[in-house]
Amino acid sequence: MGTDTLKVASEVINRIYEAEAFSIDEQNRTWLDQAATQIALIAGDDEIRFIDHEINVGSSVAGRIVAITDNLLIVADVDPESSGGLESVRIIARRSLVSLKIEQVTNAIKYEGGDWPRALRVTLGYGGESFSLPFHKWRRHLVAEMSLLVPSLARDLNH
C-alpha cells in the first residue's frame, strides 16, 4: 500500500470521528481500520467529497459508512456477526443514480446568515437502495459538504 493510501486511510478515520465520535475498544477496532483502508484504496486519487456514518456502538458495533467521490458512492457495512466486524465494502457508480429527493433544506428566501443552508437532508436512490444523507444532519460541516454535492448529484441523473 502506497504512502498516499495510508494518508487517505488515516484521513478517512479522522473524518468518521469528526462526523460523530464514538468510543470503541482500541484493541478491537479491526473493522474501522479495514473500512478506512478499503475506502481509501477504492477512492485512489479521487478526492473524498463527503463521508458520514451511522455506526451504533453498544454491546456490539453495527452500521454503515458512506463516502462519495466525484465518480463513486462507497458503502461500508459493519456487522458484528461478520469476520472482523466488516461485512462488505461496495462500490456504486454515481452515474447510476435514479432518484434524488431533497427531504429538508433551510429556506433561502429572506435567510440572513452566511452559512446557508443550516439544515439539509437528501435521499439518493440507486437501484433498490436509498441513502438519506447526511446521517448526522445537525453537523454543519456535513451539511456544507452535501450542499456542495447536490448540483453534481443532480447532473448524475442525466447519465
Secondary structure, DSSP 8 states (H G I E B T S, - for coil): --HHHHHHHHHHHHHHHHHS-----GGG-HHHHHHHHHHHHHHTTS---EEEE--EESSSEEEEEEEE-SSEEEEEEE-TTSGGGEEEEEEEEGGG--EEEEEEE---TT--SSS--S-EEEEEEETTEEEEE-SSTT-HHHHHHHHHHHHHHHHHTT-
